[in-house]
Amino acid sequence: MMNRFNHLPTLKVDTAQKIAFIYKGKKYYGVKGDTVATALYANGIRIFARSLKYHRPRGLYSLDGECSNTCMEVDGIPNVRCENTLLKDGMVIKEQNVKGSAENDWMSFLDKLDWMMPAGFYYNVMHKPAKIWPIAMKQIRKAAGLGKISPDFEMPGKFDEIFLNTDVCVIGGGPAGMMAALGAAQKGLRVILMESRPWLGGFFEYRSSQYKEGETLHNRAGQLAKEVESFENIRVFTHTAAVGTYNNNLVTGFQIGKKDDVFNERYIEIRAKSVVVAAGCIERPLIFDNNERPGVMQINCALRMAKTYGLLPGKKAVFSIGHDLGLEAALELHDLGLAISCIADIREDGQDPVLLKKIQDKNILFLKGWVATKAHGRKLVKKVSLASVDGQVSKTFDCDLVVASAGMTPVTGHITVAQGTLKYDNHTGFFLPDQMPDKMHAAGRLLGLNDPLSIEASGMLAGLKAAFDCENCSIGEIGEAKKALENLPGPVRGTKLVTAPVKGRKSFICFDEDATIKNIKQAIEKGFDVPELIKRFTATGLGPGQGGIPGHNLPLYVAKYQALPDISIRPTNVRPPLVPTLISTYAGVNHKMFKITPMDEMQRKDGGIFRNIGVWQRARYFSNDLSCKKEIENVRSNVGMLDGSTLGKFRIYGPDALKALQRVFVSDMSRVKQGRIKYSAMCNDDGCMIDDGVVIKQGENDYYFTTSSGRAGQTAEWIRYHTRYDGWNFALVNLTDALGVINISGPNARKVLEKVVDIDISNEAFGYSEYKEFKISDTIPLRAMRLGFVGELSYELHVPSSYMKAVWLMLKEAGKEFNIQNFGVEAQNVLRMEKCHIILGQESEQRTNLLDVGLGFLWDRKKADAKTIGAVALHQAEKDQTRLKLVGFKMENNSRAPRDGALIVDDKVRGYIATARDSFSLNEAVGMALVEAPLSKIGTRLTIFEDECGDDRIYGKVVEMPFYDPEGKRMKM
Amino acid sequence: MFLKKKPMWGKKTKLKSSYDVVIIGGGLHSLATAYFLAKEHGITDIAIIEKNYIGFGGAGRNTAIVRANQRTQYNVPLYKEALDLWPVLTKDLDYNLMFNNCGNLNLMHSEAAMKAARMTIATAQFHGVESHLIDAKEAKELVPALNISEDITFPIHGAMFHPPGGVVRHDAVVWGLARGAAKKGVEIHQQTEALGIGTQNGKVTSVTTSRGVINTKQVLISAGGYSAALIYDMLGIKLPISVLTIQAMVTQPLKPVLDHVVSSGAYHCYANQTLKGEIATGAHMDPWPNYTTLNTAHYIKHQAEALSEFLPCLRGVRFMRIWGGLADMTPDMAPIMEGNNHVEGFFMDCGWGYFGFKSCSAVGKYMAEYMATDVCPDMLKPFALKRYQEHKLMGETAELVSYSPDN
């Protein structure tokens, strides 16, 4: 294990506390505070993975997980970004995508075959002859992909979700973000501060340079963090990456749980009045030959390895950088014991003279206008070649570490994902925010600022602007903050060099997809001229790290190669999630969302087998006999009870209530009489039936009506929409959940009900198709209807939901002597089918209109067409002989019933079976089918084609409907 | 050896002042129609006018699933032919379209869904397309990752298994067709916007573009989600089309774990593994019409919740990218293909919803025939606009249509 520094104030590890973990079956130790990546590095592991296409060795490159270099399998979970994952006791870590081991991968010969694999080569090979493709494809699939997951993998851990509201949400807990949070919090606003690292401090946290006289940046970060934490109205989420920004300032992210948290990860969704984005910068990779060889790493990676984790990343280093941070890092690491052979700076000038002086004092070789051209070493860096930017002069140095970085690149994903736009800025070389989304403000380094005071001042300004959005800050105060910022150093000039002067065959612009500079040239020469298209053709930026590595370089390179002017340099699209996010985290607690009726529990106790039906859970069967023979026979010969609470139930009242009903129902609703039930239907503009139900008049312009269960949710909107221009005065109340429904049916239904109610319910006093309101025991109000959906004597009782159980139990008790039984939705389905009562969606579909199902008699043709939705279409359809019509049929030769959904055919499809069953009541197979009009005549022979029937057909014959009790005596008895 | 220093779909050329045919939109239906016009009918003087770049819209945003298990007899033969064409096109274009004939598994979560599936399966079998109803256990044997326990929101009752379907590399189809068409002389003009169609005496005479006016006698608009708006703006023809954003997403790449396209209507979710190893998933559209192609926080969470239940091993996998495209929905989920009806020489091919990719090969072939002969091929006859005037929806979906502010 490597020696660690343990004296640095910036350390985030506790070297005294060891943590054991398993890597490739062997036990290793890290220390508390380590990430998986730093723990491995400390144990001398340099090759973490192999690359996707060429199986090139890959190692630690950045510490923020922008690429797949350090994606590993941790505790069975694939593609874990080891740089961002804290080490835990007992973790089991494995390499990914290796044949052999990461150290010795026998597929690495592919690296020499890159000439066979130019950009998009796979489109030109493996399809001739055609039969080789399926074989090749199998191999491609095996070779592709990074992590492995088993089909029976069970994700361990707990996942949670929270939904928050706040005034200001600040993304980024660095100096700018903290200042923004403080600015807004001082105005009395509620602030949420999100930081993806486990601690606040950002760009200041790990640096020892001077903030001001006698104070380091590190100290300043601590001071700001303390101040932030002292505000009760700032809620800080550390180790929380913001992964999405959406319309109206909805911010999503995920939080990694700490040791004592009840969750491993938690999905967070925040609705903010205003958002500040202070996500800082990452580094823009420097592209040269073998620029991803283990041993090559970015400035912050090398610096933070030492300062945060106490690990000196190498022994002898060469720096090839384009930013003052590189000089600062070189000096610090030099002081910590790193030998530095040379610092090559892309820039000819513009360096901080103080830093230059120090470099000179320490006798470090410094080359201006130079750049790394090639890293040497088969697996690890052994040497590096440098050259002047123009490629004229070159030198080679021995080293085991190359710190390479072309410059900075702003993290603007939160802005563009929220529809903000970027514009290329010639001074910084950045894509800077151009049009910011409404109530979103940018601050800090992503604006190109580098001076600590400027970074803070821009944070304060953004915080106040956010406060202004919340109407808690004056224009004057913002003006002052603006002035303060303007008096400080502005954005720094950035470098623009993308690639060293090399041909680019082994210069990688995208690590995840093994895409080289040469590949980009190939794509451009094939006519792919837009970065977005080149991205697709070469897969650049489409890997696990998305645009993290190539996002900035690709458009710069494409513009340079095509010699485009600055103004036409366009960034490629960034898409959420901005950090790859676990499906289990997004899923959170994963609620099941179904409505249950008041009888749910009781019916389950009675042996009900439940099904999801639309938004409801309903008892479909009451035994394992799915033909429901007993339930059906009991209703036909005795008495049964059904929970019909899912039925849509509405009251409509007010001066124009009748007009509204006239508009949506096809019948003349002015003829609905008090005390009587009116069955009617609603159609859409095509005359197609969308709903049916009964309407009851309770008073002048006061009606109670039912709709089908599946439709209840839409009914209110349907009526509102179709009366939207009329300005009518009526109110519509959805009573679906307020009232439950008990359907008591069968020849003994009256005998049971009589025992419970105190009014006369004889056939004379309460006849078929009548409606009554009364109370049980002066307490429980009932609305009772005599309906006959199942074709027997039947009462539908509408009961306040809170009384449902009581009434149900009373009826059950009263029915005991008759052996009353439950029946479920499937029994009802068969019973009503024998009676040829239709269920929408079963005997009808999108194409079926009112006339097609034989309900034309409901339509009042004398009503003005404008009064009835669908009337125009119905008039037209009356003459149309090519529509599907609903018919009843019986099977020939005592054949079994066809399966629902079987087709009616001749040489073409002529219709299909809606519902068919072997009827116990009739002792034969019957059903209803939708068939083309010419086949709908009584006596027509129907040829039935079932799935898997081959050449066999079965036959039925169109007969009169209904099949059961055609005179309807039983429901009227 | 592979590097040809030649743009795949021809060098950038000047826009001529006249073409035999102008096609507005540089997506798959346009490219396929142009390709077949040139190949089968010898009409090569064609300009494809694309505002952005080819494949910018639905062609590059779909999830590349192909199948022929539609609901009605009008659709099945068309999609069957489209399926049969993938290997043919791969050969003719000499471009590997990477047809992964992995089969589609459509999960059913209720008795009602099983009935609906049976009708679809019978229709497929009647037309000689392989498709079977299987139970939950058989589904699990095919897709070991499937959760067939009772204890999920929508327990799996069974599935419709459709072996001839699969996935095709969508970008390859765009580039292959573009290259194939360009080789035969078709001109593809990118970054060129069509601004209007000129007519005289009820006949098409010209197309105005951002780079000048083109004289022509035949115009096809097949511009995906933008077709309905363009057709209304340019010719005043109102179409019963609502445009909605539809989102899709992929996970980080994995070694093979899912060998079929698995979809579920109840969960509003489908998933398949791309050749690169990503799990591509998507399904439902935004609940209201919009042209934004924006992503929403709700949708990616919804997908995660659904996948967590029926493919629970994916809980250990990360989403890495989500994007949006447009679906131009008609009330009956079937497209509108029409020609010489309102204006002589004007053709439209639109309203594909989210079926544009799987149909493009066959539609290109038949639209080309339609345009070359001015006679509507039998295959396309059911898709005429007049079905809406006659209130005769095609029934490609069984769902009732609620005309409301939302569509």
Contacts between the chains, C-beta under 8 A, distances in Angstrom:
chain1	res1	chain2	res2	distance
A	52	B	253	7.8
A	71	B	252	7.9
A	76	B	316	6.9
A	77	B	316	4.6
A	78	B	252	7.7
A	78	B	254	6.3
A	78	B	316	6.8
A	78	B	317	7.0
A	79	B	252	4.6
A	79	B	254	7.7
A	79	B	317	7.5
A	79	B	318	6.1
A	115	B	1	7.8
A	116	B	1	7.9
A	116	B	2	7.8
A	118	B	2	4.8
A	118	B	3	5.6
A	120	B	175	8.0
A	121	B	2	5.4
A	122	B	96	6.5
A	122	B	98	7.6
A	123	B	95	5.5
A	123	B	96	5.0
A	123	B	98	7.8
A	123	B	169	7.8
A	123	B	172	5.3
A	123	B	175	7.1
A	123	B	176	7.2
A	124	B	2	6.1
A	124	B	94	8.0
A	124	B	95	7.1
A	124	B	96	6.8
A	125	B	96	6.7
A	126	B	96	5.9
A	127	B	90	5.1
A	127	B	91	7.4
A	127	B	94	7.8
A	127	B	95	7.7
A	127	B	96	4.1
A	127	B	97	7.9
A	128	B	91	7.8
A	128	B	94	7.7
A	130	B	87	5.8
A	130	B	90	7.0
A	130	B	91	6.5
A	133	B	90	7.8
A	133	B	96	7.2
A	133	B	98	7.8
A	133	B	99	7.6
A	134	B	101	7.3
A	137	B	98	7.2
A	137	B	100	6.1
A	137	B	275	6.7
A	140	B	275	5.5
A	141	B	256	4.8
A	141	B	273	7.8
A	141	B	275	6.0
A	141	B	277	7.1
A	142	B	255	7.0
A	142	B	256	6.5
A	144	B	253	6.3
A	144	B	255	8.0
A	144	B	275	6.2
A	144	B	276	5.0
A	144	B	277	4.5
A	145	B	253	4.5
A	145	B	254	4.7
A	145	B	255	4.2
A	145	B	256	6.9
A	145	B	276	7.2
A	145	B	277	2.7
A	146	B	252	6.8
A	146	B	253	5.2
A	146	B	254	7.0
A	146	B	255	7.8
A	146	B	277	7.1
A	147	B	252	7.0
A	147	B	253	7.7
A	147	B	254	5.5
A	147	B	255	7.1
A	147	B	317	7.9
A	148	B	254	6.7
A	148	B	255	4.5
A	148	B	257	7.9
A	149	B	254	5.7
A	149	B	255	7.8
A	149	B	257	5.6
A	149	B	313	5.5
A	149	B	314	7.6
A	149	B	316	5.7
A	149	B	317	6.2
A	150	B	257	7.6
A	150	B	313	6.6
A	151	B	143	7.9
A	151	B	144	4.0
A	151	B	145	3.8
A	151	B	257	6.0
A	151	B	313	5.4
A	152	B	144	7.0
A	152	B	145	7.7
A	152	B	313	6.6
A	153	B	312	8.0
A	153	B	313	4.1
A	153	B	315	7.9
A	153	B	316	5.5
A	154	B	312	7.0
A	154	B	313	7.6
A	155	B	312	7.3
A	155	B	313	7.8
A	155	B	315	3.7
A	155	B	316	4.7
A	244	B	295	7.4
A	244	B	297	5.8
A	244	B	300	7.5
A	246	B	294	7.6
A	246	B	295	7.1
A	246	B	296	6.1
A	246	B	297	5.0
A	247	B	294	6.8
A	247	B	296	7.8
A	250	B	297	5.3
A	252	B	297	4.9
A	267	B	301	7.1
A	269	B	297	6.0
A	417	B	295	7.5
A	419	B	294	7.3
A	522	B	3	5.9
A	525	B	3	7.3
A	525	B	5	5.0
A	525	B	6	7.9
A	525	B	7	7.6
A	526	B	4	7.4
A	526	B	6	7.6
A	526	B	7	6.2
A	526	B	8	5.1
A	527	B	7	3.0
A	527	B	8	4.9
A	527	B	9	6.0
A	527	B	10	7.9
A	530	B	53	5.6
A	532	B	53	7.7
A	533	B	53	5.8
A	533	B	55	7.8
A	536	B	55	7.8
A	536	B	60	6.8
A	536	B	171	5.5
A	537	B	171	7.5
A	537	B	175	7.7
A	539	B	276	7.6
A	542	B	321	7.5
A	543	B	253	7.3
A	544	B	252	4.4
A	544	B	253	6.8
A	544	B	318	7.9
A	544	B	320	6.0
A	546	B	320	6.0
A	546	B	321	6.2
A	575	B	295	7.2
A	575	B	321	5.0
A	575	B	322	5.9
A	575	B	323	5.6
A	576	B	295	5.8
A	576	B	300	7.1
A	576	B	321	7.9
A	576	B	322	5.6
A	577	B	300	7.1
A	577	B	319	5.7
A	577	B	320	7.1
A	577	B	321	7.9
A	577	B	322	7.2
A	580	B	252	5.7
A	580	B	318	3.9
A	580	B	319	6.7
A	580	B	320	4.6
A	581	B	318	5.8
A	581	B	319	5.6
A	582	B	315	7.1
A	582	B	316	7.1
A	582	B	317	7.3
A	582	B	318	5.3
A	583	B	251	7.2
A	583	B	304	4.5
A	583	B	307	5.7
A	583	B	308	6.1
A	583	B	314	5.2
A	583	B	315	5.4
A	583	B	316	7.7
A	583	B	317	5.6
A	583	B	318	7.1
A	583	B	319	6.4
A	584	B	304	7.5
A	584	B	308	6.3
A	584	B	315	3.8
A	584	B	316	7.0
A	585	B	304	7.7
A	586	B	300	6.0
A	586	B	301	5.0
A	586	B	303	7.6
A	586	B	304	3.3
A	586	B	305	7.5
A	586	B	319	6.8
A	587	B	301	7.3
A	587	B	304	4.2
A	587	B	305	4.7
A	587	B	307	7.7
A	587	B	308	4.1
A	587	B	315	6.9
A	588	B	301	7.3
A	588	B	305	7.7
A	590	B	305	5.3
A	590	B	308	5.6
A	590	B	309	7.1
A	592	B	153	4.8
A	593	B	153	7.5
A	594	B	153	7.6
A	611	B	110	6.1
A	611	B	111	7.1
A	612	B	109	7.0
A	612	B	110	6.4
A	612	B	153	7.5
A	612	B	154	6.1
A	612	B	266	7.6
A	613	B	110	7.1
A	613	B	112	7.8
A	620	B	111	7.4
A	684	B	400	7.1
A	684	B	401	5.7
A	684	B	402	6.6
A	684	B	403	6.0
A	685	B	391	7.8
A	685	B	403	5.5
A	686	B	331	7.8
A	686	B	391	4.2
A	686	B	393	6.4
A	686	B	401	6.8
A	687	B	391	5.8
A	688	B	391	7.8
A	688	B	393	7.4
A	688	B	400	6.7
A	688	B	401	6.8
A	689	B	400	8.0
A	690	B	400	4.9
A	690	B	401	7.9
A	690	B	402	6.7
A	714	B	402	6.1
A	717	B	404	6.4
A	718	B	402	6.7
A	718	B	404	7.1
A	721	B	404	5.0
A	721	B	405	6.3
A	826	B	111	7.7
A	840	B	400	7.6
A	841	B	112	7.7
A	841	B	398	7.3
A	841	B	400	7.4
A	842	B	112	7.6
A	845	B	395	6.2
A	845	B	398	4.1
A	845	B	400	7.8
A	846	B	332	6.3
A	846	B	393	5.4
A	846	B	395	5.4
A	846	B	397	6.1
A	846	B	398	5.6
A	846	B	399	5.9
A	846	B	400	5.9
A	846	B	401	6.2
A	847	B	332	7.9
A	847	B	392	7.1
A	847	B	393	5.3
A	847	B	394	7.5
A	847	B	395	4.3
A	849	B	391	7.4
A	873	B	391	4.1
A	876	B	390	7.0
A	876	B	391	6.2
A	877	B	391	6.2
A	880	B	390	7.3
A	880	B	392	7.5
A	882	B	392	7.8
A	883	B	392	7.2
A	899	B	115	7.8
A	899	B	118	5.8
A	900	B	115	4.0
A	900	B	118	6.6
A	901	B	114	8.0
A	901	B	115	4.5
A	901	B	116	6.5
A	901	B	117	7.3
A	901	B	118	3.3
A	901	B	119	3.6
A	901	B	120	7.9
A	901	B	121	8.0
A	901	B	122	6.6
A	902	B	118	6.9
A	902	B	119	7.5
A	902	B	122	5.9
A	903	B	119	6.9
A	903	B	122	4.7
A	903	B	123	6.5
A	903	B	126	6.1
A	905	B	126	6.3
A	908	B	73	6.4
A	909	B	72	7.8
A	909	B	73	4.4
A	909	B	123	6.2
A	909	B	126	6.2
A	912	B	119	5.2
A	912	B	122	7.6
A	945	B	122	5.8
A	945	B	125	7.9
A	945	B	126	5.7
A	946	B	118	7.9
A	946	B	122	6.3
A	947	B	118	5.5
A	947	B	121	4.5
A	947	B	122	4.5
A	947	B	125	5.9
A	947	B	132	7.4
A	947	B	133	5.9
A	948	B	125	7.2
A	948	B	132	7.1
A	948	B	133	7.9
